[in-house]
Amino acid sequence: MNRLKKWLGNLGVVLALAAGLAAWTYLPWYGVLALLAALAAWLLLSRAGQQTLAVAGIGITTLPQRWGASSVVVVGIAGVVGVLVAMLAMGEGFQATLRGTGSTDTAIILRGGSQAETNSVISRDQVPLITSLPGIAQGADGRPLVSPELSQVVNMVTRADGTDANAQLRGVGDTAWAVRPQIELVQGRRFETGRRELVVGQGAQKQYVGLELGNQLELANQMWTVVGVFASGDSHESELWADAETLASTYQRTSYQSVTAKLAGADGFRQLKAAMAADPRLKLDVTTTRDYYSKQSEGLTKIIRILGTVVGTIMAIGAVFGALNTMYAAVAGRAREIATMRALGFRGLPVVVAVMLETMLLALLGGLLGAGVAWLVFNGYSVSTLSSNFSQVVFQFRVSPELLWTGLKWALGIGLVGGLFPALRAARLPVTEALRAA
């Protein structure tokens, strides 16, 4: 019967711990502050809280004597937090780059059902029909701000390891610069119509070999000259731009892949979409560029988050066992001390909370260490990955405050699990048995 009661008790602790961890995962920062305020009030104002502070103070002052074992907990949790934050920062950076590419005042038009430019086809005779639709803004010259564009994947050599990679070569006209005012030339000039000239993004220039200003490179058995470098702060920085007609003749293209248009006012998108749906000659889809590029990032970002969570969980299990071993050893070494306190009238709850506070302190140190290393090493670190257009997109890791907060919550969660069972063992240890064993 006693064994059954003990087993049921342990099962109840595990279930309560699982529920607590689930609630902790979704707890916002102000909820954590409220918990800390309640804990501080209990420690300072109640008799049991003052006993907890006394027990915890003794344990914390002995940490330097157990620094070897304690450092295992700190370093293990730091590794979990560092890896988790770094992987999530990769997804955050990729998503931020693509989301920043689009806006609500521009729209992209693709063939009906197409998910990306690479599998879209817009015939040349459809472009004048699109240009005449309502909802499209006009430039200073009174002409609609519509940019029909080609998208060609070309082979480039990476600077990092000298391997081949796909780059996006975009064919545009003069209107493309007005439709995307965020694109700014930082070196050289724009390409000229009818000439095999390239303007490359800063990200592409850093990623690929041979894109320095004035260099020539061979594409489709033709020599192209880099005449300019642009910055945009978004995924367009990973692209190479050229004259659309020159690109079409080089690659024997008779149609466009997409049309990007500047919208006229807040109601422009609704007008454009309604007019396009009403014209049976235009079996095309239209969406704001912000929505389009946000959807392009969803798949990879989701995979990165799942992968980061799985890897972090596996590492967290190892860190929990490290914390369990350390704290069980600490409780065993302090058995006589704890038994003496119990004999003097200290109740079980202060002992449990004191051991938990000690473990949570180590977890907090590990979390801060891991978060700090992740921020110093990975924040702003540039990498590239394959986009939905089968070309490389250069982006930077983004270690945001939200990710650092997530890492600290993971660290404290590991400390909670790693300290709970040793704390319960310390509270349940019979006083007479502990004194005899010591």
N, C-alpha and C positions, 0 to 999 in steps of 0.2 A: 504493500500500500504506500509506504514512504517513497519507494522508487517511482511509483506511478505519479504521486503528487509532485515529485521533483521533476519528472519528465514533462508533466503538464505545465508546471511552472516555467520550465525552460522554453517550451513551445510558446507559451504566452508572451515571454520576453522577445522571442524571435519575431512573432507576428506584430507585436507592438513596435519593435525596431524597424520592421519593413514598412509599416504604416508611417512611422515618424520620418524615415528617409524619403518616402514618396512625398510627404507634405513639405519636407525641407527643400526638396528639389524645386518646387514651385513657389516657395516663399519669397516675396519681394524684399527689397532692402529695408523698407520701413517696418516690415514684419519682424525681420531679424533685430532691428533696433529696439522694437517693443519687447522682444524676448530678452535681450540684453538688459534693458531697463528693469524688467520684472526680476531677473536673476540678481541684479545688483541690489535692488530693494530687499529681496529675500536674504541675501548675504549680510547686509548691513543692519537690518532691522529685526530679524528673528534670532532666537537663541540657537536654533539648528544651523542657521546661516553663519553665525559667528563661530560655531564649532567647526563648520566646514572650512572657513578661512584659516582656522588654527591648524587643522590637519593638512590642508593644501599648502600652507606656508612651510611646514616642515618638509613635505615632499619636494616642493620646488627648490628649497635651499640645498637639498641633497642632489639635485640634478648634475652639478659639476662633477660629483663623485661617480656618477653613472653616465658620463657624457658619451662614452664609446657606444653603449647600447642605445642611448637616446638619439645619437646622431643617425643611427640606422633608421629610426622612425622619420626623422626630419628629412634626410636625403631621399628615402623611399617616397614619401609624400611629395617632395619637391619634384621628383621625376615624373610622378603621375600628373601633377598640375602642369608642369612644363610641356609635356607631350600633348596633353589634352588641349591646352590653350593654343599651342602652335598649330595643331591640326585644324582646330576651329577657326583660327585666324586666317588660314589659307582659304577656307570656304567663305569667310567674311570678306576677305580682300577681293576674291573673284566676283562675288556677288556685288560688292560696292562698285567695282570697275564697270561691270555691265549695266548696273542700274544708273550709274552716272553718265553712261553713254547717251541714253535717250532723254526725252523731255515730253511734257504734255502739250507743247505747242508745235510739235512736228509729228507727222504720221508717215508710216511706211506701208507701201502697197505691194502685195505679193499675189501670185497666182492662188486661186481658191484652193484651200486645203494644204498649202505649203507651210511647213514649220520653220523653214530657214531659207536664206537667199539661194543657197546652192541647188535646191530642188524647185526653184521658182522660175517661170518663164513668162515674160510680158512682151508681147509682140510690139513692133515699132508703130503699127497703125493704132494701137491702143493708147499710146502716149498723148497724142493730141486730144483724144476723148477725155482722158484724165485731166489734162490741163484746163479744159473748159468747164470743169465741174465747180459748183459753189463750195464755199468753205475754205478755199485756198487763198493765202495772202498774196499780195502783189508787191513787187519790188519798186524801187524808185523810178524805174523806167516804165512802170505800168504792166510789166509782163509777170505772169504767175510764177511764183517761186517753187518750181517743180524740178527735181533732179533725177532723171532716169539714169540708172547705174548698172554697170557690169560687175560681176564678182568672179575672179579667176584665182584658183589656187596654184601657186608656183612653188617650186622646190628651192630652198635656201639652205645654207650651211650655218649651223649654230656656232656661236663663239665659245660656248661653255665646253663642248666636247668634240666639236668638229663633225657632228653627225648631221644627216639631212633632216629637214623639218619643213612642214607646210607653212607658207605665208600667204596672206590674202592680198592680192593685187586688185585694187578697186578702180574701175574706169568711171570717171566722172566728167562733167562739163563745168562751165564757169559758174552755174547756179549753185553747185554743191557747196561752194564757200559761203554763199549767202544763207543757205539753208542751215548750215552748221557754223554759226558765228564763233563758237568756242574754239575752233581750230585756228591756230596762229602760227605763222611762219617765224621760226627762230633763226634759221640760216638760209641763205640763198634766195631763190625766187620760185614762183609757180611755174609749172610746166607750160609749154606753148602748144596750142592746138596744131595737130598734124605732125608733131615731132615725137620721137621715142625718148621721152624724158620722164623722170620719176621724181615725185616728192614723197619722202619717207617719214614715218612717225619716229619720234625719239625712242619709243620702246622697241620698234623693229630695228633701229640702228644699233641699239645696245644688244639685241638678241642675235642678229645675223651678221655674218662676215660680208664685207664689201659694199656697205651702204654709206660710206663716208662721202661727204660732199665732193662732187667732181669725179667720183669713180664711175666706171662703166661695168655693167654686168650683162651676161647673155641670158636672154629669155626667149624661148621659142625660136632659137637660132638667129636672133636679132640682138644687136647691141643697144642697150639702154643706158642713159646717163643720169646720174643722181644730181638734180639741180637745186633741190631744196629739202629742208628738214622742218617738220611742224610738230607742235605740241598741242594736246587737246585735254589731257587729264582723264581720258577714258579709253575704251578699247580700240578706238580708231588709231591710237598711237602705235598699235601693233601692225598697222597696214602700210601698204605701198600704194600711192595714188598715181594715176596716169590719165591721159586724155582718152575718153571713152571711145571715140571713133578710131583712134590709132590702135587701141587695144582690141577693138572688134575686128579690124582688118588683119591684125597680127594673128589672132587666134581663130579667125574665120567664124565670128559670132554674128548672127543675124537678128538677135533679140536681146532684151535686157533681162536682168534678174529681179530688179526691184525699182520702185520709184519712191523717192522721199520728198515730201511736200511740207512747206511751212503753212500752218493753219492760221486762218483769219479769226482772231478773237476767241473768246471762251466757247462760243457756239460753233466754231469752225469744224471740229471733228464730227459733231452730230450731223451737220449739213452735208459734209463730204461723204459720210457713210451712207446716209439716206439716199443721196443722189446716185452713188455707185450701185447700191442695191436695186435702184429703179431702172437702171440701164442694162438691158439683157445682153448687150455687146461686151460688158465688163464683168466677166466671171472672176472677180478678184476679191481678195480680203484686204481690209484696211484696219490698222491698229495704231495707237500712239507708239512712238519709238520707245518711250519709257516702259510700256507694257511688253513690247516685243523683246527688248533686251533683258528685262527682268525674267521673262519666261525662259530665255536662253540660259540663264544661270541656275534655274531651279534644280535641274537634274543633278548636275555635278555638285552643287552645294549640299543637296540632300545626301548624296553618297559620302561626301567628306564628313558631314556631321555624324552619320551612322558609323562610319569607320572610326572616327575619332572617339565616339562614345564606346564602341566595342573595345578598342585598344586601351582606352582609359580605364574601362571596367576591369579588364584583365590585369592591368598594372595595379589598379586599386586593390584587387583581391590579394596580390602579393604584399602590398603595403599594409593591409589590414593584418595579415599574419605576422608581419614584422612588428607591428604595434602590439599585437596580442602577446607575442613572446617576450617583448621588452617589458610590458606592464605586468605580465604574470611573474616575471623574474623580480620586478621591483616590489610587487606585493609580497612575494615569498621572502625577500630580504628584509622587509619591514614588518613581518608577521608579529614579532614580539612588541614592536612599537605600537602597531594597530591594536593588538590585544590589550596592551596596557591602557590605551585611551578608552577602549570599550569598558574595561574594568573600572575606570574612573568616572564612567557615566556618559561617554560619548555614544550616541545612538548610531544605528546602521546607515541612515540616510546621509548624514554628514560625511561618513567614510566613503560611501558610493560617489557622492558629488565631488568630493575632494580628489579622488583618483581620476574621475572624469575630467575635472578641470586641468589636472596635470597633463593628461593625454591630449586634451584639446589645445593646450598651450604649445605642445610639441607640434601638433598638426598645423596650428596657425603659423608657427615659424617655418615649417616646411612649405605651406601654401604661399607665404610671402616670398620665400626664396625661389620657388618654382615660377611664380608669376613674374617676379622681377627678372629672372633669367630669360623667360620667354619674351618679355617686352624688350629687353636690351638686345637680344640676338635676332628676333624675328620681326619686330615691328618695322615695316618699311622694306623688308627683304624682298627683292624682285625675283619672280619666277615666271614660267610660262606653262600653259596647258592647252590641250586641244579643245577648240570650241565646237559649237554645232555646225559651223561652216567648214569643218575639217581643216582649220588653220590654227596656228598658235596665237594665243592671246597673252600678252605680257601683263602681269598685274603684281601688286605688292601685298604681302601679308599685312593684315590689319588687326593689331592687338588692341581692341577697344576696351573701355572700362567695364562694359557688360561681360566680356569674356574673362577679364581678370576676376570679376566678382563671381562668375561661374566656377572658375578654378578654385577660389577660396572656399566656396560652398562645398565643392568636392573634397577639399582637404579637411574641412571640419566634419564632414560626413564620415570620412575614413577614421578620423579621431574618435568620433562617437562610437562607431562599431568596434574599433580596436581597444577602447577603454572600458566599454560597458561590462563585458563578462569578467575581466580581472577585478573591476570595482565590485561587482556582485559577489565574487569569491571572497574578497576582503571583508565585506560586510557579513557574509554567512559563516566565516571562519569561527568556530567555537573558541571562546576566550581561554578556557583551560587547556585545550589541545594546542593552541598557538603558543601559550607560555611554556608548555612542556617541550614542544618541538624546538623552541629557541634555546 
